[in-house]
Amino acid sequence: MTPLEQIIISELPAAIRLVRSAFVKQNPDLPPPTDAEVIAVYESGYLSSVAKDDRIISEHSDDINNG
Amino acid sequence: MIRKRLNVTVLVMMLMVPLVNTSCANNPPPNLSPAALTAWNNTRVQGVLDLIRNTVDDGTKTVPPLFSGATDVKVATWHKSALTVIHATGNGWKPVVLTSLDELAKDLPPSEQDRLVPYIRLAKTIISEVKQ
C-alpha cells in the first residue's frame, strides 16, 4: 500500500462524515438541539482539538531533544 | 504511480467541494440563538481545519512519510492559532483564517503543498459559506 493510499484510507472517513453532515436533514420527530447542547459540542471539540495540537508540538520537541 | 494516485485524490476532493458548497449554509437547527448559531457554524469550520491537521499528522506516520515532522509542527501551530482566533473572536475571523490558509500553503515544500492543497480548498469553501 502506498503512503498516499494509507493516508486516504485514514482520512477519507472523516472527510466523508464532514460532507455527509452537510446533507443531514433534521428528523422532525426529534427535538432540535438546544443552545446549550450546540455550544457544549463546540467547546468540547475546541478543547480536545487544541490539546491534540499541543501533543503534536510536544512530541516533535521531544524528538528534537532526544536527538 | 504516486502522481496518478495524487490526481485521484485531488479529483475526489474537488468533487467534494461543490457537494459541500451546495448545502453547507442551509442546515443549521432552527431557533438557535445568535451565540449558538455562531457555535454551530464554528464547529463545522473547526471540523475541516481538524481534517487538515489530522491529514498531515497521519502523513508523518506513513512509510515513507508524506509529510515531515517540521510540517507537522508548522500545521499544528497554525491550526491551534486559527482555532484560538475563531474561539476568541466568535465572528469576524473569516478574512484572518482565509489568509492564514493561503500563507500556510505557501510555506510548505512543493511536494507537500500539492498533497495538502485539496484539503485547503475544501476548508476555504466551507469557511466562505459561513454567514457572519
N, CA and C atoms of all chains as a GROMACS GRO file, in nm:
protein
  597
    1MET      N    1   0.086  -0.119   0.000
    1MET     CA    2   0.000   0.000   0.000
    1MET      C    3   0.089   0.124   0.000
    2THR      N    4   0.062   0.217  -0.090
    2THR     CA    5   0.146   0.337  -0.097
    2THR      C    6   0.112   0.428   0.021
    3PRO      N    7   0.205   0.518   0.055
    3PRO     CA    8   0.176   0.612   0.164
    3PRO      C    9   0.050   0.694   0.138
    4LEU      N   10   0.028   0.732   0.014
    4LEU     CA   11  -0.090   0.813  -0.017
    4LEU      C   12  -0.218   0.733   0.005
    5GLU      N   13  -0.213   0.604  -0.032
    5GLU     CA   14  -0.329   0.520  -0.008
    5GLU      C   15  -0.354   0.507   0.142
    6GLN      N   16  -0.246   0.496   0.217
    6GLN     CA   17  -0.261   0.486   0.363
    6GLN      C   18  -0.332   0.609   0.418
    7ILE      N   19  -0.291   0.725   0.370
    7ILE     CA   20  -0.346   0.847   0.426
    7ILE      C   21  -0.489   0.868   0.378
    8ILE      N   22  -0.518   0.826   0.256
    8ILE     CA   23  -0.654   0.836   0.208
    8ILE      C   24  -0.744   0.747   0.293
    9ILE      N   25  -0.699   0.627   0.318
    9ILE     CA   26  -0.778   0.535   0.399
    9ILE      C   27  -0.799   0.591   0.539
   10SER      N   28  -0.700   0.655   0.594
   10SER     CA   29  -0.715   0.705   0.731
   10SER      C   30  -0.799   0.831   0.738
   11GLU      N   31  -0.794   0.916   0.638
   11GLU     CA   32  -0.864   1.045   0.647
   11GLU      C   33  -0.996   1.051   0.571
   12LEU      N   34  -1.016   0.962   0.476
   12LEU     CA   35  -1.138   0.972   0.397
   12LEU      C   36  -1.265   0.955   0.482
   13PRO      N   37  -1.267   0.865   0.581
   13PRO     CA   38  -1.389   0.858   0.663
   13PRO      C   39  -1.424   0.992   0.729
   14ALA      N   40  -1.324   1.063   0.777
   14ALA     CA   41  -1.351   1.194   0.839
   14ALA      C   42  -1.403   1.292   0.735
   15ALA      N   43  -1.345   1.289   0.617
   15ALA     CA   44  -1.388   1.379   0.511
   15ALA      C   45  -1.531   1.346   0.468
   16ILE      N   46  -1.563   1.217   0.459
   16ILE     CA   47  -1.698   1.177   0.420
   16ILE      C   48  -1.797   1.219   0.528
   17ARG      N   49  -1.761   1.202   0.655
   17ARG     CA   50  -1.851   1.245   0.763
   17ARG      C   51  -1.879   1.394   0.753
   18LEU      N   52  -1.777   1.470   0.719
   18LEU     CA   53  -1.791   1.615   0.708
   18LEU      C   54  -1.889   1.648   0.596
   19VAL      N   55  -1.875   1.582   0.482
   19VAL     CA   56  -1.964   1.610   0.370
   19VAL      C   57  -2.104   1.563   0.401
   20ARG      N   58  -2.116   1.444   0.458
   20ARG     CA   59  -2.250   1.391   0.490
   20ARG      C   60  -2.322   1.481   0.589
   21SER      N   61  -2.249   1.539   0.683
   21SER     CA   62  -2.314   1.625   0.783
   21SER      C   63  -2.380   1.744   0.716
   22ALA      N   64  -2.331   1.780   0.598
   22ALA     CA   65  -2.391   1.892   0.524
   22ALA      C   66  -2.526   1.852   0.466
   23PHE      N   67  -2.552   1.722   0.454
   23PHE     CA   68  -2.676   1.676   0.394
   23PHE      C   69  -2.776   1.623   0.495
   24VAL      N   70  -2.738   1.617   0.620
   24VAL     CA   71  -2.830   1.560   0.719
   24VAL      C   72  -2.949   1.652   0.739
   25LYS      N   73  -3.066   1.597   0.720
   25LYS     CA   74  -3.185   1.677   0.746
   25LYS      C   75  -3.230   1.650   0.888
   26GLN      N   76  -3.282   1.752   0.949
   26GLN     CA   77  -3.332   1.740   1.085
   26GLN      C   78  -3.450   1.644   1.087
   27ASN      N   79  -3.444   1.542   1.173
   27ASN     CA   80  -3.556   1.449   1.187
   27ASN      C   81  -3.670   1.522   1.258
   28PRO      N   82  -3.790   1.530   1.196
   28PRO     CA   83  -3.899   1.608   1.256
   28PRO      C   84  -3.950   1.548   1.387
   29ASP      N   85  -3.922   1.419   1.409
   29ASP     CA   86  -3.968   1.355   1.533
   29ASP      C   87  -3.875   1.382   1.651
   30LEU      N   88  -3.754   1.426   1.621
   30LEU     CA   89  -3.660   1.453   1.729
   30LEU      C   90  -3.659   1.602   1.761
   31PRO      N   91  -3.646   1.637   1.887
   31PRO     CA   92  -3.638   1.780   1.919
   31PRO      C   93  -3.507   1.837   1.865
   32PRO      N   94  -3.507   1.959   1.819
   32PRO     CA   95  -3.380   2.018   1.773
   32PRO      C   96  -3.286   2.037   1.890
   33PRO      N   97  -3.156   2.041   1.865
   33PRO     CA   98  -3.063   2.059   1.977
   33PRO      C   99  -3.084   2.196   2.042
   34THR      N  100  -3.060   2.200   2.170
   34THR     CA  101  -3.074   2.327   2.242
   34THR      C  102  -2.948   2.411   2.222
   35ASP      N  103  -2.960   2.537   2.257
   35ASP     CA  104  -2.843   2.626   2.251
   35ASP      C  105  -2.728   2.568   2.333
   36ALA      N  106  -2.761   2.522   2.454
   36ALA     CA  107  -2.656   2.470   2.544
   36ALA      C  108  -2.586   2.350   2.482
   37GLU      N  109  -2.662   2.262   2.419
   37GLU     CA  110  -2.603   2.143   2.358
   37GLU      C  111  -2.510   2.181   2.243
   38VAL      N  112  -2.555   2.275   2.159
   38VAL     CA  113  -2.473   2.317   2.045
   38VAL      C  114  -2.343   2.381   2.094
   39ILE      N  115  -2.355   2.466   2.193
   39ILE     CA  116  -2.237   2.535   2.245
   39ILE      C  117  -2.143   2.435   2.314
   40ALA      N  118  -2.199   2.339   2.386
   40ALA     CA  119  -2.117   2.238   2.455
   40ALA      C  120  -2.037   2.154   2.355
   41VAL      N  121  -2.101   2.118   2.245
   41VAL     CA  122  -2.031   2.039   2.142
   41VAL      C  123  -1.913   2.120   2.088
   42TYR      N  124  -1.938   2.246   2.060
   42TYR     CA  125  -1.832   2.331   2.007
   42TYR      C  126  -1.717   2.344   2.106
   43GLU      N  127  -1.750   2.374   2.230
   43GLU     CA  128  -1.646   2.398   2.330
   43GLU      C  129  -1.562   2.272   2.354
   44SER      N  130  -1.628   2.157   2.363
   44SER     CA  131  -1.551   2.035   2.390
   44SER      C  132  -1.465   2.000   2.269
   45GLY      N  133  -1.518   2.024   2.149
   45GLY     CA  134  -1.440   1.999   2.029
   45GLY      C  135  -1.317   2.089   2.023
   46TYR      N  136  -1.337   2.214   2.061
   46TYR     CA  137  -1.226   2.310   2.061
   46TYR      C  138  -1.116   2.266   2.158
   47LEU      N  139  -1.155   2.230   2.279
   47LEU     CA  140  -1.057   2.194   2.381
   47LEU      C  141  -0.979   2.068   2.341
   48SER      N  142  -1.051   1.968   2.290
   48SER     CA  143  -0.980   1.843   2.255
   48SER      C  144  -0.891   1.864   2.133
   49SER      N  145  -0.933   1.948   2.041
   49SER     CA  146  -0.852   1.971   1.922
   49SER      C  147  -0.724   2.049   1.955
   50VAL      N  148  -0.737   2.148   2.038
   50VAL     CA  149  -0.619   2.226   2.079
   50VAL      C  150  -0.524   2.138   2.160
   51ALA      N  151  -0.580   2.049   2.241
   51ALA     CA  152  -0.497   1.956   2.318
   51ALA      C  153  -0.415   1.867   2.225
   52LYS      N  154  -0.477   1.826   2.115
   52LYS     CA  155  -0.405   1.743   2.019
   52LYS      C  156  -0.292   1.823   1.953
   53ASP      N  157  -0.317   1.949   1.924
   53ASP     CA  158  -0.211   2.034   1.868
   53ASP      C  159  -0.093   2.041   1.965
   54ASP      N  160  -0.123   2.061   2.091
   54ASP     CA  161  -0.017   2.070   2.192
   54ASP      C  162   0.062   1.940   2.199
   55ARG      N  163  -0.009   1.828   2.186
   55ARG     CA  164   0.055   1.697   2.191
   55ARG      C  165   0.150   1.680   2.072
   56ILE      N  166   0.104   1.719   1.953
   56ILE     CA  167   0.187   1.707   1.833
   56ILE      C  168   0.312   1.792   1.847
   57ILE      N  169   0.296   1.915   1.892
   57ILE     CA  170   0.409   2.006   1.905
   57ILE      C  171   0.506   1.951   2.010
   58SER      N  172   0.452   1.900   2.117
   58SER     CA  173   0.535   1.846   2.225
   58SER      C  174   0.611   1.722   2.179
   59GLU      N  175   0.546   1.634   2.103
   59GLU     CA  176   0.610   1.510   2.055
   59GLU      C  177   0.730   1.544   1.969
   60HIS      N  178   0.714   1.641   1.884
   60HIS     CA  179   0.826   1.675   1.795
   60HIS      C  180   0.934   1.749   1.871
   61SER      N  181   0.898   1.822   1.975
   61SER     CA  182   1.000   1.884   2.059
   61SER      C  183   1.080   1.775   2.129
   62ASP      N  184   1.011   1.669   2.174
   62ASP     CA  185   1.080   1.556   2.237
   62ASP      C  186   1.175   1.490   2.137
   63ASP      N  187   1.130   1.476   2.012
   63ASP     CA  188   1.215   1.415   1.909
   63ASP      C  189   1.342   1.496   1.892
   64ILE      N  190   1.329   1.627   1.892
   64ILE     CA  191   1.445   1.713   1.873
   64ILE      C  192   1.537   1.704   1.994
   65ASN      N  193   1.478   1.703   2.115
   65ASN     CA  194   1.558   1.698   2.237
   65ASN      C  195   1.632   1.565   2.253
   66ASN      N  196   1.565   1.457   2.206
   66ASN     CA  197   1.627   1.325   2.219
   66ASN      C  198   1.723   1.296   2.105
   67GLY      N  199   1.738   1.386   2.014
   67GLY     CA  200   1.830   1.368   1.902
   67GLY      C  201   1.772   1.270   1.804
   68MET      N  202   0.321   0.657  -1.066
   68MET     CA  203   0.210   0.586  -0.997
   68MET      C  204   0.158   0.674  -0.884
   69ILE      N  205   0.251   0.730  -0.806
   69ILE     CA  206   0.210   0.815  -0.694
   69ILE      C  207   0.140   0.940  -0.748
   70ARG      N  208   0.190   0.992  -0.861
   70ARG     CA  209   0.129   1.111  -0.920
   70ARG      C  210  -0.013   1.080  -0.965
   71LYS      N  211  -0.034   0.957  -1.020
   71LYS     CA  212  -0.167   0.917  -1.064
   71LYS      C  213  -0.261   0.909  -0.945
   72ARG      N  214  -0.212   0.851  -0.834
   72ARG     CA  215  -0.294   0.838  -0.715
   72ARG      C  216  -0.322   0.976  -0.657
   73LEU      N  217  -0.224   1.065  -0.663
   73LEU     CA  218  -0.246   1.201  -0.612
   73LEU      C  219  -0.353   1.267  -0.695
   74ASN      N  220  -0.350   1.247  -0.828
   74ASN     CA  221  -0.454   1.307  -0.912
   74ASN      C  222  -0.591   1.253  -0.877
   75VAL      N  223  -0.598   1.126  -0.841
   75VAL     CA  224  -0.726   1.069  -0.800
   75VAL      C  225  -0.772   1.135  -0.670
   76THR      N  226  -0.680   1.153  -0.580
   76THR     CA  227  -0.714   1.218  -0.453
   76THR      C  228  -0.764   1.359  -0.479
   77VAL      N  229  -0.692   1.431  -0.565
   77VAL     CA  230  -0.732   1.569  -0.595
   77VAL      C  231  -0.872   1.568  -0.655
   78LEU      N  232  -0.899   1.472  -0.744
   78LEU     CA  233  -1.030   1.465  -0.808
   78LEU      C  234  -1.138   1.440  -0.705
   79VAL      N  235  -1.112   1.348  -0.612
   79VAL     CA  236  -1.211   1.318  -0.508
   79VAL      C  237  -1.238   1.442  -0.424
   80MET      N  238  -1.135   1.511  -0.386
   80MET     CA  239  -1.153   1.628  -0.301
   80MET      C  240  -1.226   1.738  -0.378
   81MET      N  241  -1.195   1.755  -0.506
   81MET     CA  242  -1.260   1.859  -0.585
   81MET      C  243  -1.407   1.826  -0.605
   82LEU      N  244  -1.442   1.698  -0.611
   82LEU     CA  245  -1.582   1.660  -0.621
   82LEU      C  246  -1.655   1.692  -0.493
   83MET      N  247  -1.584   1.681  -0.381
   83MET     CA  248  -1.647   1.707  -0.253
   83MET      C  249  -1.675   1.855  -0.235
   84VAL      N  250  -1.594   1.941  -0.295
   84VAL     CA  251  -1.611   2.084  -0.274
   84VAL      C  252  -1.748   2.132  -0.318
   85PRO      N  253  -1.794   2.102  -0.440
   85PRO     CA  254  -1.927   2.151  -0.478
   85PRO      C  255  -2.038   2.086  -0.397
   86LEU      N  256  -2.019   1.959  -0.355
   86LEU     CA  257  -2.121   1.895  -0.273
   86LEU      C  258  -2.140   1.970  -0.143
   87VAL      N  259  -2.029   2.010  -0.083
   87VAL     CA  260  -2.039   2.085   0.042
   87VAL      C  261  -2.094   2.223   0.014
   88ASN      N  262  -2.052   2.282  -0.096
   88ASN     CA  263  -2.089   2.418  -0.131
   88ASN      C  264  -2.239   2.432  -0.144
   89THR      N  265  -2.307   2.331  -0.198
   89THR     CA  266  -2.450   2.347  -0.224
   89THR      C  267  -2.534   2.339  -0.098
   90SER      N  268  -2.478   2.286   0.007
   90SER     CA  269  -2.566   2.261   0.122
   90SER      C  270  -2.512   2.316   0.252
   91CYS      N  271  -2.394   2.366   0.249
   91CYS     CA  272  -2.325   2.396   0.374
   91CYS      C  273  -2.401   2.495   0.461
   92ALA      N  274  -2.454   2.601   0.398
   92ALA     CA  275  -2.511   2.707   0.481
   92ALA      C  276  -2.658   2.682   0.511
   93ASN      N  277  -2.715   2.568   0.474
   93ASN     CA  278  -2.860   2.553   0.477
   93ASN      C  279  -2.911   2.462   0.586
   94ASN      N  280  -2.826   2.411   0.675
   94ASN     CA  281  -2.872   2.313   0.770
   94ASN      C  282  -2.858   2.347   0.917
   95PRO      N  283  -2.851   2.472   0.956
   95PRO     CA  284  -2.845   2.494   1.100
   95PRO      C  285  -2.979   2.456   1.162
   96PRO      N  286  -2.976   2.402   1.283
   96PRO     CA  287  -3.100   2.372   1.353
   96PRO      C  288  -3.183   2.500   1.370
   97PRO      N  289  -3.314   2.484   1.368
   97PRO     CA  290  -3.397   2.604   1.379
   97PRO      C  291  -3.394   2.662   1.520
   98ASN      N  292  -3.428   2.787   1.533
   98ASN     CA  293  -3.449   2.853   1.663
   98ASN      C  294  -3.325   2.862   1.751
   99LEU      N  295  -3.208   2.861   1.691
   99LEU     CA  296  -3.087   2.880   1.771
   99LEU      C  297  -3.068   3.028   1.799
  100SER      N  298  -3.014   3.056   1.917
  100SER     CA  299  -2.980   3.195   1.950
  100SER      C  300  -2.858   3.234   1.864
  101PRO      N  301  -2.828   3.364   1.853
  101PRO     CA  302  -2.710   3.405   1.775
  101PRO      C  303  -2.581   3.340   1.825
  102ALA      N  304  -2.567   3.329   1.956
  102ALA     CA  305  -2.445   3.268   2.011
  102ALA      C  306  -2.435   3.120   1.972
  103ALA      N  307  -2.547   3.051   1.979
  103ALA     CA  308  -2.547   2.907   1.945
  103ALA      C  309  -2.528   2.888   1.795
  104LEU      N  310  -2.583   2.976   1.715
  104LEU     CA  311  -2.564   2.966   1.570
  104LEU      C  312  -2.417   2.987   1.535
  105THR      N  313  -2.354   3.081   1.603
  105THR     CA  314  -2.210   3.102   1.585
  105THR      C  315  -2.134   2.975   1.622
  106ALA      N  316  -2.170   2.915   1.735
  106ALA     CA  317  -2.104   2.791   1.780
  106ALA      C  318  -2.126   2.679   1.678
  107TRP      N  319  -2.245   2.670   1.625
  107TRP     CA  320  -2.275   2.567   1.524
  107TRP      C  321  -2.189   2.585   1.400
  108ASN      N  322  -2.184   2.708   1.349
  108ASN     CA  323  -2.101   2.735   1.231
  108ASN      C  324  -1.953   2.709   1.261
  109ASN      N  325  -1.909   2.754   1.377
  109ASN     CA  326  -1.768   2.738   1.411
  109ASN      C  327  -1.730   2.591   1.430
  110THR      N  328  -1.824   2.510   1.473
  110THR     CA  329  -1.799   2.365   1.486
  110THR      C  330  -1.771   2.305   1.348
  111ARG      N  331  -1.848   2.347   1.250
  111ARG     CA  332  -1.828   2.295   1.114
  111ARG      C  333  -1.692   2.337   1.060
  112VAL      N  334  -1.656   2.459   1.084
  112VAL     CA  335  -1.526   2.508   1.036
  112VAL      C  336  -1.413   2.436   1.108
  113GLN      N  337  -1.431   2.420   1.238
  113GLN     CA  338  -1.331   2.350   1.318
  113GLN      C  339  -1.307   2.210   1.263
  114GLY      N  340  -1.415   2.145   1.220
  114GLY     CA  341  -1.404   2.009   1.167
  114GLY      C  342  -1.315   2.002   1.044
  115VAL      N  343  -1.330   2.098   0.955
  115VAL     CA  344  -1.250   2.093   0.832
  115VAL      C  345  -1.106   2.135   0.860
  116LEU      N  346  -1.085   2.225   0.954
  116LEU     CA  347  -0.948   2.259   0.992
  116LEU      C  348  -0.880   2.140   1.061
  117ASP      N  349  -0.958   2.067   1.141
  117ASP     CA  350  -0.906   1.944   1.204
  117ASP      C  351  -0.863   1.844   1.097
  118LEU      N  352  -0.940   1.838   0.989
  118LEU     CA  353  -0.908   1.743   0.881
  118LEU      C  354  -0.770   1.774   0.823
  119ILE      N  355  -0.739   1.901   0.805
  119ILE     CA  356  -0.607   1.940   0.754
  119ILE      C  357  -0.499   1.896   0.853
  120ARG      N  358  -0.517   1.929   0.978
  120ARG     CA  359  -0.418   1.894   1.080
  120ARG      C  360  -0.399   1.744   1.089
  121ASN      N  361  -0.510   1.669   1.092
  121ASN     CA  362  -0.503   1.523   1.108
  121ASN      C  363  -0.442   1.457   0.984
  122THR      N  364  -0.471   1.511   0.867
  122THR     CA  365  -0.412   1.455   0.746
  122THR      C  366  -0.260   1.466   0.750
  123VAL      N  367  -0.211   1.581   0.790
  123VAL     CA  368  -0.066   1.599   0.797
  123VAL      C  369  -0.008   1.510   0.905
  124ASP      N  370  -0.073   1.505   1.021
  124ASP     CA  371  -0.020   1.424   1.131
  124ASP      C  372  -0.016   1.276   1.092
  125ASP      N  373  -0.122   1.228   1.030
  125ASP     CA  374  -0.123   1.089   0.984
  125ASP      C  375  -0.017   1.066   0.877
  126GLY      N  376   0.003   1.170   0.797
  126GLY     CA  377   0.100   1.158   0.688
  126GLY      C  378   0.244   1.153   0.735
  127THR      N  379   0.270   1.188   0.858
  127THR     CA  380   0.406   1.174   0.912
  127THR      C  381   0.432   1.030   0.954
  128LYS      N  382   0.325   0.949   0.964
  128LYS     CA  383   0.339   0.812   1.014
  128LYS      C  384   0.335   0.708   0.903
  129THR      N  385   0.315   0.753   0.780
  129THR     CA  386   0.315   0.657   0.670
  129THR      C  387   0.460   0.616   0.637
  130VAL      N  388   0.471   0.511   0.559
  130VAL     CA  389   0.605   0.462   0.522
  130VAL      C  390   0.615   0.461   0.369
  131PRO      N  391   0.695   0.548   0.310
  131PRO     CA  392   0.768   0.659   0.374
  131PRO      C  393   0.674   0.774   0.411
  132PRO      N  394   0.716   0.864   0.496
  132PRO     CA  395   0.628   0.973   0.539
  132PRO      C  396   0.592   1.065   0.422
  133LEU      N  397   0.464   1.108   0.423
  133LEU     CA  398   0.420   1.203   0.322
  133LEU      C  399   0.446   1.347   0.364
  134PHE      N  400   0.454   1.366   0.495
  134PHE     CA  401   0.481   1.500   0.549
  134PHE      C  402   0.592   1.488   0.653
  135SER      N  403   0.671   1.593   0.661
  135SER     CA  404   0.782   1.590   0.756
  135SER      C  405   0.734   1.630   0.896
  136GLY      N  406   0.820   1.602   0.993
  136GLY     CA  407   0.790   1.643   1.130
  136GLY      C  408   0.783   1.794   1.142
  137ALA      N  409   0.867   1.862   1.067
  137ALA     CA  410   0.865   2.009   1.070
  137ALA      C  411   0.732   2.063   1.020
  138THR      N  412   0.680   2.000   0.914
  138THR     CA  413   0.549   2.041   0.862
  138THR      C  414   0.440   2.009   0.963
  139ASP      N  415   0.452   1.896   1.030
  139ASP     CA  416   0.354   1.858   1.132
  139ASP      C  417   0.345   1.966   1.240
  140VAL      N  418   0.460   2.012   1.286
  140VAL     CA  419   0.463   2.118   1.388
  140VAL      C  420   0.408   2.248   1.332
  141LYS      N  421   0.448   2.280   1.210
  141LYS     CA  422   0.402   2.404   1.145
  141LYS      C  423   0.250   2.405   1.134
  142VAL      N  424   0.194   2.294   1.087
  142VAL     CA  425   0.049   2.286   1.068
  142VAL      C  426  -0.023   2.285   1.203
  143ALA      N  427   0.031   2.212   1.300
  143ALA     CA  428  -0.033   2.209   1.433
  143ALA      C  429  -0.032   2.349   1.496
  144THR      N  430   0.078   2.419   1.479
  144THR     CA  431   0.088   2.556   1.532
  144THR      C  432  -0.012   2.648   1.464
  145TRP      N  433  -0.018   2.637   1.330
  145TRP     CA  434  -0.116   2.717   1.256
  145TRP      C  435  -0.258   2.683   1.301
  146HIS      N  436  -0.286   2.552   1.312
  146HIS     CA  437  -0.420   2.505   1.348
  146HIS      C  438  -0.462   2.559   1.484
  147LYS      N  439  -0.370   2.551   1.579
  147LYS     CA  440  -0.402   2.599   1.714
  147LYS      C  441  -0.431   2.750   1.710
  148SER      N  442  -0.350   2.824   1.634
  148SER     CA  443  -0.373   2.970   1.623
  148SER      C  444  -0.508   2.999   1.560
  149ALA      N  445  -0.539   2.927   1.452
  149ALA     CA  446  -0.666   2.951   1.382
  149ALA      C  447  -0.784   2.921   1.474
  150LEU      N  448  -0.780   2.809   1.543
  150LEU     CA  449  -0.891   2.773   1.632
  150LEU      C  450  -0.903   2.874   1.747
  151THR      N  451  -0.790   2.922   1.795
  151THR     CA  452  -0.792   3.019   1.905
  151THR      C  453  -0.854   3.150   1.860
  152VAL      N  454  -0.817   3.192   1.738
  152VAL     CA  455  -0.875   3.317   1.683
  152VAL      C  456  -1.026   3.301   1.667
  153ILE      N  457  -1.069   3.189   1.611
  153ILE     CA  458  -1.212   3.166   1.590
  153ILE      C  459  -1.284   3.164   1.725
  154HIS      N  460  -1.227   3.096   1.821
  154HIS     CA  461  -1.290   3.082   1.953
  154HIS      C  462  -1.297   3.218   2.024
  155ALA      N  463  -1.190   3.296   2.011
  155ALA     CA  464  -1.184   3.424   2.082
  155ALA      C  465  -1.271   3.530   2.015
  156THR      N  466  -1.277   3.523   1.881
  156THR     CA  467  -1.346   3.628   1.806
  156THR      C  468  -1.495   3.601   1.793
  157GLY      N  469  -1.531   3.474   1.775
  157GLY     CA  470  -1.672   3.439   1.756
  157GLY      C  471  -1.715   3.466   1.613
  158ASN      N  472  -1.718   3.592   1.577
  158ASN     CA  473  -1.747   3.632   1.439
  158ASN      C  474  -1.634   3.722   1.390
  159GLY      N  475  -1.627   3.744   1.259
  159GLY     CA  476  -1.527   3.836   1.205
  159GLY      C  477  -1.390   3.776   1.185
  160TRP      N  478  -1.379   3.645   1.201
  160TRP     CA  479  -1.247   3.580   1.187
  160TRP      C  480  -1.218   3.534   1.045
  161LYS      N  481  -1.320   3.540   0.958
  161LYS     CA  482  -1.305   3.481   0.825
  161LYS      C  483  -1.184   3.532   0.747
  162PRO      N  484  -1.166   3.664   0.732
  162PRO     CA  485  -1.052   3.709   0.650
  162PRO      C  486  -0.917   3.662   0.707
  163VAL      N  487  -0.907   3.662   0.838
  163VAL     CA  488  -0.781   3.621   0.902
  163VAL      C  489  -0.752   3.474   0.873
  164VAL      N  490  -0.851   3.390   0.890
  164VAL     CA  491  -0.830   3.246   0.872
  164VAL      C  492  -0.810   3.212   0.724
  165LEU      N  493  -0.885   3.277   0.636
  165LEU     CA  494  -0.866   3.252   0.492
  165LEU      C  495  -0.725   3.292   0.449
  166THR      N  496  -0.679   3.404   0.496
  166THR     CA  497  -0.542   3.447   0.463
  166THR      C  498  -0.440   3.351   0.521
  167SER      N  499  -0.464   3.304   0.642
  167SER     CA  500  -0.369   3.213   0.706
  167SER      C  501  -0.359   3.081   0.629
  168LEU      N  502  -0.470   3.038   0.568
  168LEU     CA  503  -0.466   2.916   0.487
  168LEU      C  504  -0.377   2.937   0.365
  169ASP      N  505  -0.388   3.052   0.302
  169ASP     CA  506  -0.301   3.081   0.187
  169ASP      C  507  -0.155   3.084   0.228
  170GLU      N  508  -0.129   3.149   0.342
  170GLU     CA  509   0.009   3.160   0.390
  170GLU      C  510   0.064   3.022   0.426
  171LEU      N  511  -0.019   2.937   0.484
  171LEU     CA  512   0.023   2.802   0.520
  171LEU      C  513   0.066   2.726   0.395
  172ALA      N  514  -0.017   2.734   0.290
  172ALA     CA  515   0.014   2.662   0.167
  172ALA      C  516   0.147   2.709   0.108
  173LYS      N  517   0.168   2.840   0.111
  173LYS     CA  518   0.291   2.896   0.051
  173LYS      C  519   0.415   2.852   0.129
  174ASP      N  520   0.396   2.826   0.256
  174ASP     CA  521   0.510   2.800   0.345
  174ASP      C  522   0.555   2.654   0.340
  175LEU      N  523   0.487   2.570   0.263
  175LEU     CA  524   0.519   2.428   0.260
  175LEU      C  525   0.610   2.397   0.142
  176PRO      N  526   0.691   2.290   0.154
  176PRO     CA  527   0.767   2.244   0.037
  176PRO      C  528   0.670   2.205  -0.075
  177PRO      N  529   0.710   2.220  -0.201
  177PRO     CA  530   0.617   2.198  -0.313
  177PRO      C  531   0.547   2.062  -0.311
  178SER      N  532   0.620   1.955  -0.279
  178SER     CA  533   0.556   1.822  -0.283
  178SER      C  534   0.447   1.812  -0.176
  179GLU      N  535   0.472   1.869  -0.060
  179GLU     CA  536   0.372   1.863   0.048
  179GLU      C  537   0.257   1.959   0.017
  180GLN      N  538   0.289   2.070  -0.046
  180GLN     CA  539   0.186   2.166  -0.085
  180GLN      C  540   0.084   2.098  -0.177
  181ASP      N  541   0.134   2.023  -0.276
  181ASP     CA  542   0.046   1.955  -0.371
  181ASP      C  543  -0.051   1.863  -0.298
  182ARG      N  544   0.000   1.795  -0.195
  182ARG     CA  545  -0.084   1.698  -0.123
  182ARG      C  546  -0.188   1.766  -0.036
  183LEU      N  547  -0.157   1.884   0.012
  183LEU     CA  548  -0.247   1.950   0.108
  183LEU      C  549  -0.346   2.046   0.042
  184VAL      N  550  -0.314   2.091  -0.078
  184VAL     CA  551  -0.398   2.192  -0.144
  184VAL      C  552  -0.547   2.152  -0.156
  185PRO      N  553  -0.580   2.027  -0.190
  185PRO     CA  554  -0.724   1.992  -0.198
  185PRO      C  555  -0.796   2.013  -0.065
  186TYR      N  556  -0.730   1.982   0.043
  186TYR     CA  557  -0.791   1.999   0.176
  186TYR      C  558  -0.806   2.147   0.210
  187ILE      N  559  -0.706   2.224   0.170
  187ILE     CA  560  -0.712   2.368   0.196
  187ILE      C  561  -0.826   2.430   0.115
  188ARG      N  562  -0.843   2.383  -0.008
  188ARG     CA  563  -0.953   2.436  -0.091
  188ARG      C  564  -1.088   2.401  -0.028
  189LEU      N  565  -1.099   2.280   0.023
  189LEU     CA  566  -1.224   2.239   0.089
  189LEU      C  567  -1.251   2.330   0.209
  190ALA      N  568  -1.148   2.356   0.286
  190ALA     CA  569  -1.164   2.441   0.404
  190ALA      C  570  -1.207   2.581   0.363
  191LYS      N  571  -1.146   2.636   0.259
  191LYS     CA  572  -1.180   2.772   0.215
  191LYS      C  573  -1.324   2.778   0.166
  192THR      N  574  -1.369   2.672   0.101
  192THR     CA  575  -1.508   2.669   0.054
  192THR      C  576  -1.605   2.671   0.172
  193ILE      N  577  -1.581   2.585   0.269
  193ILE     CA  578  -1.669   2.579   0.386
  193ILE      C  579  -1.667   2.712   0.460
  194ILE      N  580  -1.547   2.768   0.479
  194ILE     CA  581  -1.537   2.896   0.551
  194ILE      C  582  -1.610   3.007   0.476
  195SER      N  583  -1.597   3.008   0.345
  195SER     CA  584  -1.662   3.112   0.266
  195SER      C  585  -1.814   3.107   0.277
  196GLU      N  586  -1.868   2.987   0.302
  196GLU     CA  587  -2.012   2.971   0.312
  196GLU      C  588  -2.068   3.017   0.447
  197VAL      N  589  -1.982   3.033   0.546
  197VAL     CA  590  -2.029   3.071   0.679
  197VAL      C  591  -2.079   3.214   0.675
  198LYS      N  592  -2.199   3.235   0.726
  198LYS     CA  593  -2.255   3.371   0.728
  198LYS      C  594  -2.216   3.437   0.860
  199GLN      N  595  -2.158   3.556   0.849
  199GLN     CA  596  -2.121   3.630   0.970
  199GLN      C  597  -2.184   3.770   0.968
   0.00000   0.00000   0.00000
